[in-house]
């Protein structure tokens, strides 16, 4: 069966905002920040730690807001509004990066944190819209398609940037070229978000009340105080908390890690591009195999691949090693993210999807505070980024063990 208009529009949103993930979080801004920090006399390992701390601060702030915002968004009309507000914040502060002076490394990190809050906040409601655009039996397929086309779509502005950088076709400075990258990202995100705003509506909701904020706090407190009624969901969230921590940390810290290994900026950008291209077919493959086998089995498979990545990182010395590690990441990053999102969507009450996706995101975001901080601390203590990456293996092991106890049945929707 072909994708519906609503499914296509939802998938296209991943195409829109994934440009931020590769251009800002992973490629352009980390490299640019390392250069700005170096000019300020900050050592490579120290600036790597600061980048990790900035990611931790951004995710902490949005995590504190996620549960209550998600609970409010379960009321009719609120989900779309919150999605629009956070998307606007993310796009605006991505564009405003062009006005930061080249010696203001702390201000640069501050604007990045604000753009990250917009991006992460919008994704809380984007994820929750999954249950509005499709059915349980198509959820793995649609979620995987979202991530897959997100990887593919993000490659287009990335390739354009690489061409500008490699050919020098534009007679401008490196700083001006970076600013063009920021502008491209903001415009790409804005333009391709239009189908989502136009065609996707909140289908599952709680009827509006006179005092939604006050009532939402009461609902949130009731859910927390009766958490034992949602045992399967809680076990999943704990497992997710650990294994997605490692996934997000490896993704966000990859560029800084590569620089510490002495890999050139040009090579790093090419590696990141190839990782995106590898991720496209493999994410679709995860969605296909999940229907043939099970989403749970495929999530375990991805966890195992990431354990291999952590072990391999200890022995990395050359650019070839980094190529191999990046390709391994490409095979499983999209798959584990997509299937985790759809797996959760199938075990929660649909009319309270935003409330529960608020918890989903707070567990995911809070885990992303621990990972970069852990990697930063171990890197500073040992002076070796490899050991920082290796320390993440414990997160995948704990997450995998907890996931063993999660039931895949639709317990909350029976």
Beta strands, then each sheet from edge to edge (+ up, - down):
end
